Amino acid sequence: MPHEHFPAPQLIGQYRRFGELGPAYKIVAPVRPVDQDDWLVLIQIPESGEETEYRYSNIKNDPVAH
């Protein structure tokens, strides 16, 4: 499985927010590794229904959505 080395499988299904006041998004699945210690991750933005790729390094810095 290509995602077996994703460093944070516990994040899958979690909701985070773009910064303190940004919209919430759901972490769907790791896509592929990029750079040395980073991944592209598929996220879904419920507000718009959009799915897009977002860097794991950014996700780590975004707050958990409540």
Distance bins in CASP14 RR format, pairs under 12 A and 6 or more apart:
PFRMAT RR
TARGET T0000
AUTHOR 0000-0000-0000
RMODE 2
METHOD distances of the structure
MODEL  1
1 9 0 0 0 0 0 1 0 0 0 0 0
1 29 0 0 0 0 0 1 0 0 0 0 0
1 30 0 0 0 0 0 1 0 0 0 0 0
2 29 0 0 0 0 0 1 0 0 0 0 0
2 30 0 0 0 0 1 0 0 0 0 0 0
2 31 0 0 0 0 1 0 0 0 0 0 0
2 32 1 0 0 1 0 0 0 0 0 0 0
2 33 0 0 0 0 1 0 0 0 0 0 0
2 39 0 0 0 0 0 1 0 0 0 0 0
3 9 1 0 0 1 0 0 0 0 0 0 0
3 11 0 0 0 0 0 1 0 0 0 0 0
3 12 0 0 0 0 1 0 0 0 0 0 0
3 28 0 0 0 0 0 1 0 0 0 0 0
3 29 1 0 0 1 0 0 0 0 0 0 0
3 30 1 0 1 0 0 0 0 0 0 0 0
3 31 0 0 0 0 1 0 0 0 0 0 0
3 32 0 0 0 0 1 0 0 0 0 0 0
3 33 0 0 0 0 1 0 0 0 0 0 0
3 39 0 0 0 0 1 0 0 0 0 0 0
3 40 0 0 0 0 0 1 0 0 0 0 0
3 41 0 0 0 0 1 0 0 0 0 0 0
3 42 0 0 0 0 0 1 0 0 0 0 0
3 56 0 0 0 0 0 1 0 0 0 0 0
4 30 0 0 0 0 1 0 0 0 0 0 0
4 33 0 0 0 0 0 1 0 0 0 0 0
5 30 0 0 0 0 1 0 0 0 0 0 0
5 32 0 0 0 0 0 1 0 0 0 0 0
5 33 1 0 0 1 0 0 0 0 0 0 0
5 37 0 0 0 0 0 1 0 0 0 0 0
5 39 0 0 0 0 1 0 0 0 0 0 0
5 56 0 0 0 0 0 1 0 0 0 0 0
6 12 0 0 0 0 1 0 0 0 0 0 0
6 27 0 0 0 0 0 1 0 0 0 0 0
6 29 0 0 0 0 1 0 0 0 0 0 0
6 30 1 1 0 0 0 0 0 0 0 0 0
6 31 0 0 0 0 1 0 0 0 0 0 0
6 32 0 0 0 0 1 0 0 0 0 0 0
6 33 0 0 0 0 1 0 0 0 0 0 0
6 34 0 0 0 0 0 1 0 0 0 0 0
6 37 0 0 0 0 0 1 0 0 0 0 0
6 38 0 0 0 0 0 1 0 0 0 0 0
6 39 1 0 1 0 0 0 0 0 0 0 0
6 40 0 0 0 0 0 1 0 0 0 0 0
6 41 0 0 0 0 1 0 0 0 0 0 0
6 42 0 0 0 0 0 1 0 0 0 0 0
6 56 1 0 0 1 0 0 0 0 0 0 0
6 59 0 0 0 0 0 1 0 0 0 0 0
7 30 0 0 0 0 1 0 0 0 0 0 0
7 33 0 0 0 0 1 0 0 0 0 0 0
7 36 0 0 0 0 0 1 0 0 0 0 0
7 37 1 0 0 1 0 0 0 0 0 0 0
7 38 0 0 0 0 1 0 0 0 0 0 0
7 39 1 0 0 1 0 0 0 0 0 0 0
7 41 0 0 0 0 0 1 0 0 0 0 0
7 56 1 0 0 1 0 0 0 0 0 0 0
7 57 0 0 0 0 0 1 0 0 0 0 0
7 59 0 0 0 0 0 1 0 0 0 0 0
7 60 0 0 0 0 1 0 0 0 0 0 0
8 14 0 0 0 0 1 0 0 0 0 0 0
8 16 0 0 0 0 0 1 0 0 0 0 0
8 27 0 0 0 0 1 0 0 0 0 0 0
8 30 0 0 0 0 1 0 0 0 0 0 0
8 37 0 0 0 0 0 1 0 0 0 0 0
8 38 0 0 0 0 0 1 0 0 0 0 0
8 39 0 0 0 0 1 0 0 0 0 0 0
8 41 0 0 0 0 1 0 0 0 0 0 0
8 56 1 0 0 1 0 0 0 0 0 0 0
8 57 0 0 0 0 0 1 0 0 0 0 0
8 59 0 0 0 0 1 0 0 0 0 0 0
8 60 1 0 0 1 0 0 0 0 0 0 0
9 27 0 0 0 0 0 1 0 0 0 0 0
9 29 0 0 0 0 1 0 0 0 0 0 0
9 30 1 0 0 1 0 0 0 0 0 0 0
9 39 0 0 0 0 0 1 0 0 0 0 0
9 41 0 0 0 0 0 1 0 0 0 0 0
9 56 0 0 0 0 0 1 0 0 0 0 0
10 27 0 0 0 0 1 0 0 0 0 0 0
10 30 0 0 0 0 0 1 0 0 0 0 0
10 59 0 0 0 0 0 1 0 0 0 0 0
10 64 0 0 0 0 0 1 0 0 0 0 0
11 25 0 0 0 0 0 1 0 0 0 0 0
11 26 0 0 0 0 0 1 0 0 0 0 0
11 27 1 0 1 0 0 0 0 0 0 0 0
11 28 0 0 0 0 0 1 0 0 0 0 0
11 29 0 0 0 0 0 1 0 0 0 0 0
11 30 0 0 0 0 1 0 0 0 0 0 0
11 39 0 0 0 0 0 1 0 0 0 0 0
11 41 1 0 0 1 0 0 0 0 0 0 0
11 42 0 0 0 0 0 1 0 0 0 0 0
11 43 0 0 0 0 0 1 0 0 0 0 0
11 54 0 0 0 0 0 1 0 0 0 0 0
11 56 0 0 0 0 1 0 0 0 0 0 0
11 59 1 0 0 1 0 0 0 0 0 0 0
11 60 0 0 0 0 1 0 0 0 0 0 0
11 62 0 0 0 0 0 1 0 0 0 0 0
11 64 0 0 0 0 1 0 0 0 0 0 0
12 26 0 0 0 0 1 0 0 0 0 0 0
12 27 1 0 1 0 0 0 0 0 0 0 0
12 28 1 0 0 1 0 0 0 0 0 0 0
12 29 1 0 0 1 0 0 0 0 0 0 0
12 30 1 0 0 1 0 0 0 0 0 0 0
12 31 0 0 0 0 0 1 0 0 0 0 0
12 39 0 0 0 0 0 1 0 0 0 0 0
12 41 0 0 0 0 1 0 0 0 0 0 0
12 42 0 0 0 0 1 0 0 0 0 0 0
12 43 0 0 0 0 0 1 0 0 0 0 0
12 44 0 0 0 0 0 1 0 0 0 0 0
12 56 0 0 0 0 0 1 0 0 0 0 0
12 59 0 0 0 0 0 1 0 0 0 0 0
13 24 0 0 0 0 0 1 0 0 0 0 0
13 25 0 0 0 0 0 1 0 0 0 0 0
13 26 1 0 1 0 0 0 0 0 0 0 0
13 27 1 0 1 0 0 0 0 0 0 0 0
13 28 1 0 0 1 0 0 0 0 0 0 0
13 29 0 0 0 0 1 0 0 0 0 0 0
13 30 0 0 0 0 0 1 0 0 0 0 0
13 41 0 0 0 0 0 1 0 0 0 0 0
13 42 0 0 0 0 0 1 0 0 0 0 0
13 43 0 0 0 0 1 0 0 0 0 0 0
13 44 0 0 0 0 1 0 0 0 0 0 0
13 46 0 0 0 0 0 1 0 0 0 0 0
13 59 0 0 0 0 0 1 0 0 0 0 0
13 64 0 0 0 0 0 1 0 0 0 0 0
13 65 0 0 0 0 0 1 0 0 0 0 0
14 24 0 0 0 0 0 1 0 0 0 0 0
14 25 0 0 0 0 1 0 0 0 0 0 0
14 26 1 0 0 1 0 0 0 0 0 0 0
14 27 1 0 1 0 0 0 0 0 0 0 0
14 28 0 0 0 0 0 1 0 0 0 0 0
14 29 0 0 0 0 0 1 0 0 0 0 0
14 41 0 0 0 0 0 1 0 0 0 0 0
14 43 0 0 0 0 0 1 0 0 0 0 0
14 44 0 0 0 0 0 1 0 0 0 0 0
14 59 0 0 0 0 1 0 0 0 0 0 0
14 60 0 0 0 0 0 1 0 0 0 0 0
14 62 0 0 0 0 0 1 0 0 0 0 0
14 63 0 0 0 0 0 1 0 0 0 0 0
14 64 1 0 0 1 0 0 0 0 0 0 0
14 65 0 0 0 0 1 0 0 0 0 0 0
14 66 0 0 0 0 0 1 0 0 0 0 0
15 23 0 0 0 0 0 1 0 0 0 0 0
15 24 1 0 1 0 0 0 0 0 0 0 0
15 25 1 0 0 1 0 0 0 0 0 0 0
15 26 1 0 1 0 0 0 0 0 0 0 0
15 27 1 0 0 1 0 0 0 0 0 0 0
15 28 0 0 0 0 0 1 0 0 0 0 0
15 43 0 0 0 0 1 0 0 0 0 0 0
15 44 0 0 0 0 1 0 0 0 0 0 0
15 45 0 0 0 0 0 1 0 0 0 0 0
15 46 0 0 0 0 1 0 0 0 0 0 0
15 47 0 0 0 0 0 1 0 0 0 0 0
15 59 0 0 0 0 0 1 0 0 0 0 0
15 62 0 0 0 0 1 0 0 0 0 0 0
15 63 0 0 0 0 0 1 0 0 0 0 0
15 64 1 0 0 1 0 0 0 0 0 0 0
15 65 1 0 1 0 0 0 0 0 0 0 0
15 66 0 0 0 0 1 0 0 0 0 0 0
16 22 0 0 0 0 1 0 0 0 0 0 0
16 23 0 0 0 0 0 1 0 0 0 0 0
16 24 1 0 0 1 0 0 0 0 0 0 0
16 25 1 0 0 1 0 0 0 0 0 0 0
16 26 0 0 0 0 1 0 0 0 0 0 0
16 27 1 0 0 1 0 0 0 0 0 0 0
16 28 0 0 0 0 0 1 0 0 0 0 0
16 41 0 0 0 0 0 1 0 0 0 0 0
16 43 0 0 0 0 1 0 0 0 0 0 0
16 44 0 0 0 0 0 1 0 0 0 0 0
16 45 0 0 0 0 0 1 0 0 0 0 0
16 46 0 0 0 0 0 1 0 0 0 0 0
16 54 0 0 0 0 1 0 0 0 0 0 0
16 56 0 0 0 0 0 1 0 0 0 0 0
16 58 0 0 0 0 1 0 0 0 0 0 0
16 59 1 0 1 0 0 0 0 0 0 0 0
16 60 0 0 0 0 1 0 0 0 0 0 0
16 61 0 0 0 0 1 0 0 0 0 0 0
16 62 1 0 1 0 0 0 0 0 0 0 0
16 63 1 0 0 1 0 0 0 0 0 0 0
16 64 1 0 1 0 0 0 0 0 0 0 0
16 65 1 0 1 0 0 0 0 0 0 0 0
16 66 0 0 0 0 0 1 0 0 0 0 0
17 23 1 0 0 1 0 0 0 0 0 0 0
17 24 1 0 1 0 0 0 0 0 0 0 0
17 25 1 0 0 1 0 0 0 0 0 0 0
17 26 0 0 0 0 0 1 0 0 0 0 0
17 27 0 0 0 0 0 1 0 0 0 0 0
17 43 0 0 0 0 0 1 0 0 0 0 0
17 45 0 0 0 0 0 1 0 0 0 0 0
17 46 0 0 0 0 0 1 0 0 0 0 0
17 47 0 0 0 0 0 1 0 0 0 0 0
17 58 0 0 0 0 0 1 0 0 0 0 0
17 59 0 0 0 0 0 1 0 0 0 0 0
17 61 0 0 0 0 0 1 0 0 0 0 0
17 62 1 0 1 0 0 0 0 0 0 0 0
17 63 1 0 1 0 0 0 0 0 0 0 0
17 64 1 0 0 1 0 0 0 0 0 0 0
17 65 1 0 1 0 0 0 0 0 0 0 0
17 66 0 0 0 0 1 0 0 0 0 0 0
18 24 0 0 0 0 1 0 0 0 0 0 0
18 25 1 0 0 1 0 0 0 0 0 0 0
18 43 0 0 0 0 1 0 0 0 0 0 0
18 45 0 0 0 0 1 0 0 0 0 0 0
18 47 0 0 0 0 0 1 0 0 0 0 0
18 48 0 0 0 0 0 1 0 0 0 0 0
18 52 0 0 0 0 0 1 0 0 0 0 0
18 54 0 0 0 0 1 0 0 0 0 0 0
18 58 0 0 0 0 1 0 0 0 0 0 0
18 59 0 0 0 0 0 1 0 0 0 0 0
18 61 0 0 0 0 0 1 0 0 0 0 0
18 62 1 0 0 1 0 0 0 0 0 0 0
18 63 0 0 0 0 1 0 0 0 0 0 0
18 65 0 0 0 0 1 0 0 0 0 0 0
19 25 0 0 0 0 0 1 0 0 0 0 0
19 58 0 0 0 0 1 0 0 0 0 0 0
19 59 0 0 0 0 0 1 0 0 0 0 0
19 61 0 0 0 0 1 0 0 0 0 0 0
19 62 1 0 1 0 0 0 0 0 0 0 0
19 63 1 0 0 1 0 0 0 0 0 0 0
19 64 0 0 0 0 0 1 0 0 0 0 0
19 65 0 0 0 0 1 0 0 0 0 0 0
20 61 0 0 0 0 0 1 0 0 0 0 0
20 62 0 0 0 0 1 0 0 0 0 0 0
20 63 1 0 0 1 0 0 0 0 0 0 0
20 64 0 0 0 0 0 1 0 0 0 0 0
20 65 0 0 0 0 0 1 0 0 0 0 0
20 66 0 0 0 0 0 1 0 0 0 0 0
21 62 0 0 0 0 0 1 0 0 0 0 0
21 63 0 0 0 0 1 0 0 0 0 0 0
21 65 0 0 0 0 0 1 0 0 0 0 0
22 45 0 0 0 0 0 1 0 0 0 0 0
22 47 0 0 0 0 1 0 0 0 0 0 0
22 62 0 0 0 0 1 0 0 0 0 0 0
22 63 0 0 0 0 1 0 0 0 0 0 0
22 65 0 0 0 0 1 0 0 0 0 0 0
23 43 0 0 0 0 0 1 0 0 0 0 0
23 44 0 0 0 0 0 1 0 0 0 0 0
23 45 1 0 1 0 0 0 0 0 0 0 0
23 46 0 0 0 0 1 0 0 0 0 0 0
23 47 1 0 1 0 0 0 0 0 0 0 0
23 48 1 0 0 1 0 0 0 0 0 0 0
23 49 0 0 0 0 0 1 0 0 0 0 0
23 50 0 0 0 0 1 0 0 0 0 0 0
23 62 0 0 0 0 0 1 0 0 0 0 0
23 65 0 0 0 0 1 0 0 0 0 0 0
24 43 0 0 0 0 0 1 0 0 0 0 0
24 44 0 0 0 0 1 0 0 0 0 0 0
24 45 1 0 0 1 0 0 0 0 0 0 0
24 46 1 0 0 1 0 0 0 0 0 0 0
24 47 1 0 0 1 0 0 0 0 0 0 0
24 48 0 0 0 0 0 1 0 0 0 0 0
24 49 0 0 0 0 0 1 0 0 0 0 0
24 62 0 0 0 0 1 0 0 0 0 0 0
24 63 0 0 0 0 1 0 0 0 0 0 0
24 64 0 0 0 0 1 0 0 0 0 0 0
24 65 1 1 0 0 0 0 0 0 0 0 0
24 66 0 0 0 0 1 0 0 0 0 0 0
25 41 0 0 0 0 1 0 0 0 0 0 0
25 42 0 0 0 0 0 1 0 0 0 0 0
25 43 1 0 1 0 0 0 0 0 0 0 0
25 44 1 0 0 1 0 0 0 0 0 0 0
25 45 1 0 1 0 0 0 0 0 0 0 0
25 46 1 0 0 1 0 0 0 0 0 0 0
25 47 0 0 0 0 1 0 0 0 0 0 0
25 48 0 0 0 0 1 0 0 0 0 0 0
25 49 0 0 0 0 1 0 0 0 0 0 0
25 50 0 0 0 0 1 0 0 0 0 0 0
25 51 0 0 0 0 1 0 0 0 0 0 0
25 52 0 0 0 0 1 0 0 0 0 0 0
25 53 0 0 0 0 0 1 0 0 0 0 0
25 54 1 0 0 1 0 0 0 0 0 0 0
25 58 0 0 0 0 0 1 0 0 0 0 0
25 59 0 0 0 0 1 0 0 0 0 0 0
25 62 0 0 0 0 1 0 0 0 0 0 0
25 63 0 0 0 0 0 1 0 0 0 0 0
25 64 0 0 0 0 0 1 0 0 0 0 0
25 65 1 0 0 1 0 0 0 0 0 0 0
26 41 0 0 0 0 0 1 0 0 0 0 0
26 42 0 0 0 0 1 0 0 0 0 0 0
26 43 1 0 0 1 0 0 0 0 0 0 0
26 44 1 0 1 0 0 0 0 0 0 0 0
26 45 1 0 0 1 0 0 0 0 0 0 0
26 46 1 0 0 1 0 0 0 0 0 0 0
26 47 0 0 0 0 0 1 0 0 0 0 0
26 49 0 0 0 0 1 0 0 0 0 0 0
26 50 0 0 0 0 0 1 0 0 0 0 0
26 51 0 0 0 0 1 0 0 0 0 0 0
26 52 0 0 0 0 0 1 0 0 0 0 0
26 54 0 0 0 0 0 1 0 0 0 0 0
26 59 0 0 0 0 0 1 0 0 0 0 0
26 64 0 0 0 0 0 1 0 0 0 0 0
26 65 0 0 0 0 1 0 0 0 0 0 0
27 39 0 0 0 0 0 1 0 0 0 0 0
27 40 0 0 0 0 0 1 0 0 0 0 0
27 41 1 0 0 1 0 0 0 0 0 0 0
27 42 1 0 0 1 0 0 0 0 0 0 0
27 43 1 0 1 0 0 0 0 0 0 0 0
27 44 0 0 0 0 1 0 0 0 0 0 0
27 45 0 0 0 0 0 1 0 0 0 0 0
27 51 0 0 0 0 0 1 0 0 0 0 0
27 52 0 0 0 0 0 1 0 0 0 0 0
27 53 0 0 0 0 0 1 0 0 0 0 0
27 54 0 0 0 0 1 0 0 0 0 0 0
27 55 0 0 0 0 0 1 0 0 0 0 0
27 56 0 0 0 0 1 0 0 0 0 0 0
27 58 0 0 0 0 0 1 0 0 0 0 0
27 59 1 0 0 1 0 0 0 0 0 0 0
27 60 0 0 0 0 0 1 0 0 0 0 0
27 62 0 0 0 0 1 0 0 0 0 0 0
27 64 0 0 0 0 0 1 0 0 0 0 0
27 65 0 0 0 0 0 1 0 0 0 0 0
28 40 0 0 0 0 0 1 0 0 0 0 0
28 41 1 0 0 1 0 0 0 0 0 0 0
28 42 1 0 1 0 0 0 0 0 0 0 0
28 43 1 0 0 1 0 0 0 0 0 0 0
28 44 1 0 1 0 0 0 0 0 0 0 0
28 45 0 0 0 0 0 1 0 0 0 0 0
28 46 0 0 0 0 0 1 0 0 0 0 0
28 49 0 0 0 0 0 1 0 0 0 0 0
28 50 0 0 0 0 0 1 0 0 0 0 0
28 51 1 0 0 1 0 0 0 0 0 0 0
28 52 0 0 0 0 1 0 0 0 0 0 0
28 53 0 0 0 0 1 0 0 0 0 0 0
28 54 0 0 0 0 1 0 0 0 0 0 0
28 59 0 0 0 0 0 1 0 0 0 0 0
29 39 0 0 0 0 0 1 0 0 0 0 0
29 40 0 0 0 0 0 1 0 0 0 0 0
29 41 1 0 0 1 0 0 0 0 0 0 0
29 42 1 0 1 0 0 0 0 0 0 0 0
29 43 0 0 0 0 1 0 0 0 0 0 0
29 44 0 0 0 0 1 0 0 0 0 0 0
29 51 0 0 0 0 0 1 0 0 0 0 0
29 53 0 0 0 0 0 1 0 0 0 0 0
29 54 0 0 0 0 0 1 0 0 0 0 0
29 56 0 0 0 0 0 1 0 0 0 0 0
30 38 0 0 0 0 0 1 0 0 0 0 0
30 39 1 0 1 0 0 0 0 0 0 0 0
30 40 1 0 0 1 0 0 0 0 0 0 0
30 41 1 0 1 0 0 0 0 0 0 0 0
30 42 1 0 0 1 0 0 0 0 0 0 0
30 43 0 0 0 0 0 1 0 0 0 0 0
30 53 0 0 0 0 0 1 0 0 0 0 0
30 54 0 0 0 0 0 1 0 0 0 0 0
30 55 0 0 0 0 0 1 0 0 0 0 0
30 56 1 0 0 1 0 0 0 0 0 0 0
30 59 0 0 0 0 0 1 0 0 0 0 0
31 38 0 0 0 0 0 1 0 0 0 0 0
31 39 1 0 0 1 0 0 0 0 0 0 0
31 40 1 0 1 0 0 0 0 0 0 0 0
31 41 1 0 0 1 0 0 0 0 0 0 0
31 42 1 0 1 0 0 0 0 0 0 0 0
31 43 0 0 0 0 1 0 0 0 0 0 0
31 51 0 0 0 0 0 1 0 0 0 0 0
31 52 0 0 0 0 0 1 0 0 0 0 0
31 53 1 0 1 0 0 0 0 0 0 0 0
31 54 0 0 0 0 1 0 0 0 0 0 0
31 55 0 0 0 0 0 1 0 0 0 0 0
31 56 0 0 0 0 1 0 0 0 0 0 0
32 38 0 0 0 0 0 1 0 0 0 0 0
32 39 1 0 0 1 0 0 0 0 0 0 0
32 40 1 0 1 0 0 0 0 0 0 0 0
32 41 0 0 0 0 1 0 0 0 0 0 0
32 42 0 0 0 0 0 1 0 0 0 0 0
32 53 0 0 0 0 1 0 0 0 0 0 0
32 55 0 0 0 0 0 1 0 0 0 0 0
32 56 0 0 0 0 0 1 0 0 0 0 0
33 39 1 0 1 0 0 0 0 0 0 0 0
33 40 1 0 0 1 0 0 0 0 0 0 0
33 41 0 0 0 0 0 1 0 0 0 0 0
33 55 0 0 0 0 0 1 0 0 0 0 0
33 56 0 0 0 0 1 0 0 0 0 0 0
33 57 0 0 0 0 0 1 0 0 0 0 0
34 40 1 0 1 0 0 0 0 0 0 0 0
34 41 0 0 0 0 0 1 0 0 0 0 0
34 53 0 0 0 0 1 0 0 0 0 0 0
34 54 0 0 0 0 0 1 0 0 0 0 0
34 55 1 0 0 1 0 0 0 0 0 0 0
34 56 0 0 0 0 1 0 0 0 0 0 0
34 57 0 0 0 0 1 0 0 0 0 0 0
34 58 0 0 0 0 0 1 0 0 0 0 0
35 55 0 0 0 0 1 0 0 0 0 0 0
35 56 0 0 0 0 1 0 0 0 0 0 0
35 57 0 0 0 0 1 0 0 0 0 0 0
36 56 0 0 0 0 0 1 0 0 0 0 0
36 57 0 0 0 0 0 1 0 0 0 0 0
37 55 0 0 0 0 0 1 0 0 0 0 0
37 56 0 0 0 0 1 0 0 0 0 0 0
37 57 1 0 0 1 0 0 0 0 0 0 0
37 60 0 0 0 0 0 1 0 0 0 0 0
38 53 0 0 0 0 0 1 0 0 0 0 0
38 54 0 0 0 0 0 1 0 0 0 0 0
38 55 1 0 1 0 0 0 0 0 0 0 0
38 56 1 0 1 0 0 0 0 0 0 0 0
38 57 1 0 1 0 0 0 0 0 0 0 0
38 58 0 0 0 0 1 0 0 0 0 0 0
38 59 0 0 0 0 0 1 0 0 0 0 0
38 60 0 0 0 0 1 0 0 0 0 0 0
39 53 0 0 0 0 1 0 0 0 0 0 0
39 54 0 0 0 0 1 0 0 0 0 0 0
39 55 1 0 0 1 0 0 0 0 0 0 0
39 56 1 0 1 0 0 0 0 0 0 0 0
39 57 0 0 0 0 1 0 0 0 0 0 0
39 58 0 0 0 0 0 1 0 0 0 0 0
39 59 0 0 0 0 1 0 0 0 0 0 0
39 60 0 0 0 0 0 1 0 0 0 0 0
40 52 0 0 0 0 1 0 0 0 0 0 0
40 53 1 0 1 0 0 0 0 0 0 0 0
40 54 1 0 0 1 0 0 0 0 0 0 0
40 55 1 0 0 1 0 0 0 0 0 0 0
40 56 1 0 0 1 0 0 0 0 0 0 0
40 57 0 0 0 0 0 1 0 0 0 0 0
40 58 0 0 0 0 0 1 0 0 0 0 0
40 59 0 0 0 0 0 1 0 0 0 0 0
41 51 0 0 0 0 0 1 0 0 0 0 0
41 52 0 0 0 0 1 0 0 0 0 0 0
41 53 1 0 0 1 0 0 0 0 0 0 0
41 54 1 0 1 0 0 0 0 0 0 0 0
41 55 1 0 0 1 0 0 0 0 0 0 0
41 56 1 0 1 0 0 0 0 0 0 0 0
41 57 0 0 0 0 1 0 0 0 0 0 0
41 58 0 0 0 0 1 0 0 0 0 0 0
41 59 1 0 0 1 0 0 0 0 0 0 0
41 60 0 0 0 0 0 1 0 0 0 0 0
41 62 0 0 0 0 0 1 0 0 0 0 0
42 50 0 0 0 0 0 1 0 0 0 0 0
42 51 1 0 0 1 0 0 0 0 0 0 0
42 52 1 0 0 1 0 0 0 0 0 0 0
42 53 1 0 0 1 0 0 0 0 0 0 0
42 54 1 0 0 1 0 0 0 0 0 0 0
42 55 0 0 0 0 0 1 0 0 0 0 0
42 56 0 0 0 0 0 1 0 0 0 0 0
42 59 0 0 0 0 0 1 0 0 0 0 0
43 49 0 0 0 0 0 1 0 0 0 0 0
43 50 0 0 0 0 1 0 0 0 0 0 0
43 51 1 0 0 1 0 0 0 0 0 0 0
43 52 1 0 0 1 0 0 0 0 0 0 0
43 53 1 0 0 1 0 0 0 0 0 0 0
43 54 1 0 1 0 0 0 0 0 0 0 0
43 55 0 0 0 0 0 1 0 0 0 0 0
43 56 0 0 0 0 0 1 0 0 0 0 0
43 58 0 0 0 0 1 0 0 0 0 0 0
43 59 1 0 0 1 0 0 0 0 0 0 0
43 62 0 0 0 0 1 0 0 0 0 0 0
43 65 0 0 0 0 0 1 0 0 0 0 0
44 50 1 0 0 1 0 0 0 0 0 0 0
44 51 1 0 1 0 0 0 0 0 0 0 0
44 52 0 0 0 0 1 0 0 0 0 0 0
44 53 0 0 0 0 0 1 0 0 0 0 0
44 54 0 0 0 0 0 1 0 0 0 0 0
45 51 1 0 0 1 0 0 0 0 0 0 0
45 52 1 0 0 1 0 0 0 0 0 0 0
45 54 0 0 0 0 1 0 0 0 0 0 0
45 65 0 0 0 0 0 1 0 0 0 0 0
46 65 0 0 0 0 1 0 0 0 0 0 0
47 65 0 0 0 0 0 1 0 0 0 0 0
52 58 0 0 0 0 0 1 0 0 0 0 0
53 59 0 0 0 0 0 1 0 0 0 0 0
54 60 0 0 0 0 0 1 0 0 0 0 0
54 61 0 0 0 0 0 1 0 0 0 0 0
54 62 0 0 0 0 1 0 0 0 0 0 0
55 61 0 0 0 0 1 0 0 0 0 0 0
55 62 0 0 0 0 0 1 0 0 0 0 0
56 62 0 0 0 0 0 1 0 0 0 0 0
59 65 0 0 0 0 0 1 0 0 0 0 0
END
